[in-house]
Amino acid sequence: MGYVKQRTPHRMYLLVFILAFVFSLFSVVYVHYYTLVVPLKRGSPSFVIKQDVDASRSYTSAASSASLMHSVANKKESFQRNTDDLSYSGKSIPLMDFKDLQKRKKRLLLLVTVGSAPQRFDRRQAIRDTWWKFCYEKKVKCVFFTDGIIKNQTLLTLLLQEKNRYKDLELQPLPSGVQFGQRFLNSIKWATAKFDFKYFLKLDDDYFVCLKRLLFELPSRPKRNLVWGSFHCEFGISWADEAFVIFSADMIRKFLMQDKKKMLCHPFADQQFSIWMKHMTKLYFHDTRLHHDPPASFTPEFKEMKNLCDSYIGIHGTYVEEMRKFAKVANDGAKEVETFPKFSRFCPFKNFDYRKFSPKYYFRPKPCIQNPTWKNSTFTGREDEHILRQDDL
């Protein structure tokens, strides 16, 4: 008993020392973490975002204390270094990163990229519920792109929740506005950094796509210099509409191999890549199975049409209600592959000149390296224009 009584104080001192050490250790961890995320009020939109964005972080893992501190320190350092993340209202917004995966890139036949405004959740969901379901095949990957620099806190909250839930949404380091050309440039930079693809499809979010038919047909199409879409033909010029355009992988590489100091950007993507291609070898495929105009949702012939994918491979101007209707009567699948038509039968011109456009679409291109903006550049989509016209009647 005497021995125990003599040792008891020492054990208490040891216990106090251990508790003090643990408390100090977690204090250090908390301080490091605090520098990364400003405290947010519970119940606010910012607090919801913080919960969604940080839920998967490893700060609460059962790793050793030393490993935990090292992880937090690395997180802080990478946060400070990463120019692809922007701090906004005390949060780290997970913008798209351009880190090249090199040998770890997934090989694909087709990479599908869909541009969508931040507030267009209804359109994205309609696509997810319909033709997007065929994106599960190993040879295809489908991704939405939207703007990530957003002042509306509620909208930003919803976007981050959507991104975390579906894992198919990338946030561009751009604010809203007519910057379709820079969005396209960012998307091809990201795509080549993450995937080894044979074809790249750029889409608007109001396009119904017969994806199974397209995937069946792609292997029989040209693998080099291909520019496939719905083309416009005006006196002296032609260009592919940006709402649906497929590029072979070598065209994307040629775009990115341009001299960065001389590469030109334009508010509209179709004018931008047409400027880029002016002196490039290219093989134009004007596909009459792409319905472009007028919007299908406002076109009577589509109201009762069945087996849409027998006649079409893509239908523009398909809004939320019609997107779901078309999916039910699409009859998507393998079809007979038509011969590759000569572009000259559609249009005798392959040149392009941005100066020939009407004032609504006329903008002088600027060096991309300057991250340019253009004054008086606003764009109203065709669905919104139709609604405005109906309101005026």
MONORKA-V136541 format. One record per backbone hydrogen bond with DSSP energy under -0.5 kcal/mol. NH is the residue of the N-H (numbers start at 1). CO is the residue of the C=O. E is the energy in kcal/mol with one decimal. If there is no record, write none. Layout:
BEGIN
nh=NH co=CO e=E
nh=NH co=CO e=E
END
This chain:
BEGIN
nh=5 co=1 e=-2.6
nh=6 co=2 e=-1.8
nh=7 co=3 e=-1.4
nh=8 co=4 e=-1.8
nh=9 co=5 e=-0.6
nh=11 co=7 e=-2.0
nh=12 co=8 e=-2.1
nh=13 co=9 e=-2.4
nh=14 co=10 e=-2.2
nh=15 co=11 e=-2.5
nh=16 co=12 e=-2.6
nh=17 co=13 e=-2.2
nh=18 co=14 e=-2.4
nh=19 co=15 e=-2.5
nh=20 co=16 e=-2.3
nh=21 co=17 e=-2.2
nh=22 co=18 e=-2.6
nh=23 co=19 e=-2.4
nh=24 co=20 e=-2.2
nh=25 co=21 e=-2.5
nh=26 co=22 e=-2.4
nh=27 co=23 e=-1.6
nh=28 co=24 e=-2.1
nh=29 co=25 e=-2.0
nh=30 co=26 e=-2.4
nh=31 co=27 e=-2.4
nh=32 co=28 e=-2.3
nh=33 co=29 e=-2.3
nh=34 co=30 e=-2.7
nh=35 co=31 e=-1.4
nh=36 co=33 e=-1.4
nh=37 co=33 e=-1.4
nh=38 co=90 e=-1.1
nh=44 co=41 e=-1.8
nh=48 co=44 e=-1.8
nh=49 co=45 e=-2.2
nh=50 co=46 e=-2.5
nh=51 co=47 e=-2.2
nh=52 co=48 e=-2.4
nh=53 co=49 e=-3.3
nh=54 co=50 e=-2.3
nh=55 co=51 e=-0.9
nh=57 co=54 e=-1.6
nh=61 co=58 e=-1.4
nh=68 co=64 e=-2.3
nh=69 co=65 e=-2.4
nh=70 co=66 e=-2.1
nh=71 co=67 e=-2.4
nh=72 co=68 e=-2.3
nh=73 co=69 e=-2.4
nh=74 co=70 e=-2.2
nh=75 co=71 e=-2.3
nh=76 co=72 e=-2.4
nh=77 co=73 e=-2.3
nh=78 co=74 e=-2.9
nh=79 co=75 e=-2.3
nh=80 co=76 e=-2.0
nh=81 co=77 e=-1.8
nh=82 co=78 e=-2.4
nh=83 co=81 e=-0.6
nh=85 co=82 e=-0.9
nh=86 co=93 e=-0.7
nh=88 co=86 e=-0.6
nh=88 co=91 e=-2.3
nh=91 co=88 e=-1.4
nh=93 co=86 e=-2.0
nh=93 co=91 e=-0.7
nh=94 co=92 e=-0.6
nh=95 co=93 e=-2.4
nh=96 co=171 e=-3.2
nh=101 co=193 e=-3.1
nh=104 co=101 e=-2.4
nh=105 co=102 e=-1.5
nh=106 co=194 e=-1.0
nh=108 co=196 e=-2.5
nh=109 co=139 e=-2.2
nh=110 co=139 e=-2.2
nh=111 co=199 e=-2.1
nh=112 co=110 e=-0.5
nh=112 co=141 e=-3.3
nh=113 co=111 e=-0.5
nh=113 co=201 e=-2.9
nh=114 co=143 e=-2.6
nh=115 co=113 e=-0.5
nh=115 co=203 e=-2.6
nh=116 co=145 e=-2.5
nh=120 co=117 e=-2.1
nh=121 co=119 e=-1.0
nh=124 co=120 e=-2.0
nh=125 co=121 e=-2.8
nh=126 co=122 e=-1.9
nh=127 co=123 e=-2.1
nh=128 co=124 e=-2.5
nh=129 co=125 e=-2.0
nh=130 co=127 e=-1.4
nh=132 co=127 e=-2.0
nh=133 co=130 e=-1.7
nh=134 co=131 e=-1.6
nh=135 co=132 e=-2.2
nh=136 co=133 e=-0.8
nh=137 co=134 e=-0.9
nh=140 co=137 e=-1.6
nh=141 co=110 e=-1.7
nh=143 co=112 e=-2.6
nh=144 co=168 e=-3.2
nh=145 co=114 e=-2.8
nh=146 co=170 e=-2.1
nh=148 co=172 e=-2.2
nh=148 co=174 e=-0.6
nh=149 co=174 e=-1.9
nh=150 co=148 e=-1.1
nh=153 co=151 e=-0.8
nh=156 co=152 e=-2.4
nh=157 co=153 e=-2.3
nh=158 co=154 e=-2.2
nh=159 co=155 e=-2.4
nh=160 co=156 e=-2.3
nh=161 co=157 e=-2.1
nh=162 co=158 e=-2.4
nh=163 co=159 e=-2.7
nh=164 co=160 e=-2.3
nh=165 co=161 e=-1.9
nh=166 co=162 e=-2.6
nh=167 co=163 e=-1.9
nh=170 co=144 e=-2.7
nh=172 co=146 e=-3.7
nh=172 co=170 e=-0.6
nh=174 co=172 e=-1.9
nh=178 co=377 e=-0.8
nh=179 co=177 e=-1.7
nh=180 co=267 e=-1.5
nh=181 co=266 e=-0.6
nh=181 co=267 e=-0.8
nh=183 co=179 e=-2.2
nh=184 co=180 e=-2.0
nh=185 co=181 e=-2.2
nh=186 co=182 e=-2.5
nh=187 co=183 e=-2.3
nh=188 co=184 e=-2.1
nh=189 co=185 e=-1.9
nh=190 co=186 e=-2.6
nh=191 co=187 e=-2.5
nh=192 co=188 e=-2.1
nh=193 co=189 e=-1.3
nh=194 co=190 e=-1.4
nh=195 co=191 e=-2.5
nh=196 co=106 e=-2.5
nh=197 co=195 e=-0.7
nh=198 co=108 e=-1.0
nh=199 co=109 e=-1.1
nh=200 co=247 e=-2.7
nh=201 co=111 e=-3.0
nh=202 co=200 e=-0.5
nh=202 co=245 e=-2.8
nh=203 co=113 e=-2.4
nh=204 co=243 e=-1.8
nh=205 co=115 e=-0.8
nh=207 co=204 e=-0.9
nh=208 co=206 e=-0.5
nh=208 co=315 e=-2.6
nh=209 co=207 e=-0.5
nh=210 co=313 e=-2.1
nh=211 co=209 e=-1.7
nh=214 co=210 e=-2.2
nh=215 co=211 e=-2.8
nh=216 co=212 e=-1.8
nh=217 co=213 e=-1.7
nh=218 co=214 e=-2.3
nh=219 co=215 e=-0.6
nh=220 co=217 e=-1.8
nh=221 co=218 e=-2.3
nh=227 co=283 e=-2.3
nh=228 co=246 e=-2.7
nh=229 co=285 e=-2.4
nh=230 co=244 e=-0.8
nh=231 co=229 e=-0.6
nh=232 co=239 e=-3.2
nh=234 co=237 e=-2.2
nh=237 co=234 e=-1.8
nh=238 co=351 e=-2.1
nh=239 co=232 e=-1.7
nh=241 co=230 e=-2.8
nh=244 co=241 e=-1.0
nh=245 co=202 e=-1.9
nh=246 co=228 e=-3.0
nh=247 co=200 e=-2.7
nh=248 co=226 e=-1.6
nh=249 co=198 e=-2.2
nh=251 co=248 e=-1.2
nh=252 co=248 e=-1.3
nh=253 co=249 e=-2.1
nh=254 co=250 e=-2.2
nh=255 co=251 e=-2.2
nh=256 co=252 e=-1.9
nh=257 co=253 e=-1.2
nh=258 co=255 e=-1.1
nh=262 co=259 e=-1.5
nh=263 co=259 e=-1.9
nh=265 co=366 e=-3.7
nh=272 co=268 e=-2.0
nh=273 co=269 e=-2.9
nh=274 co=270 e=-1.2
nh=275 co=271 e=-2.1
nh=276 co=272 e=-2.1
nh=277 co=273 e=-1.8
nh=278 co=275 e=-1.1
nh=279 co=276 e=-0.6
nh=280 co=277 e=-1.9
nh=283 co=225 e=-3.6
nh=284 co=282 e=-0.5
nh=285 co=227 e=-2.5
nh=287 co=229 e=-2.5
nh=287 co=285 e=-0.8
nh=288 co=286 e=-0.7
nh=290 co=287 e=-1.4
nh=291 co=289 e=-0.7
nh=291 co=314 e=-2.4
nh=292 co=290 e=-0.6
nh=296 co=316 e=-2.0
nh=297 co=317 e=-2.6
nh=298 co=295 e=-1.6
nh=299 co=296 e=-1.7
nh=300 co=298 e=-0.6
nh=302 co=299 e=-1.7
nh=303 co=300 e=-1.7
nh=304 co=300 e=-0.6
nh=307 co=329 e=-1.1
nh=308 co=329 e=-1.3
nh=309 co=330 e=-2.6
nh=310 co=307 e=-1.9
nh=311 co=307 e=-0.6
nh=311 co=308 e=-1.3
nh=312 co=308 e=-2.3
nh=313 co=289 e=-2.3
nh=314 co=289 e=-1.3
nh=315 co=208 e=-2.7
nh=316 co=291 e=-3.0
nh=317 co=206 e=-0.7
nh=318 co=206 e=-3.0
nh=319 co=317 e=-0.8
nh=323 co=319 e=-2.8
nh=324 co=320 e=-1.4
nh=325 co=321 e=-1.7
nh=326 co=322 e=-3.4
nh=327 co=323 e=-1.4
nh=328 co=324 e=-1.0
nh=328 co=325 e=-0.6
nh=329 co=325 e=-0.8
nh=329 co=326 e=-0.8
nh=330 co=327 e=-0.6
nh=338 co=336 e=-0.6
nh=341 co=339 e=-0.7
nh=345 co=342 e=-1.3
nh=346 co=343 e=-1.6
nh=347 co=343 e=-2.6
nh=356 co=353 e=-1.8
nh=357 co=354 e=-1.4
nh=361 co=358 e=-1.5
nh=362 co=358 e=-0.9
nh=363 co=361 e=-0.7
nh=366 co=265 e=-2.1
nh=368 co=263 e=-2.6
nh=369 co=260 e=-0.5
nh=370 co=367 e=-1.5
nh=371 co=368 e=-2.4
nh=377 co=374 e=-0.8
nh=378 co=376 e=-0.9
nh=381 co=379 e=-0.5
nh=385 co=381 e=-2.4
nh=386 co=382 e=-2.1
nh=387 co=383 e=-2.0
nh=388 co=384 e=-2.4
nh=389 co=385 e=-2.2
nh=390 co=386 e=-2.3
nh=391 co=387 e=-2.1
nh=392 co=388 e=-1.4
nh=393 co=389 e=-0.8
nh=393 co=390 e=-0.6
END
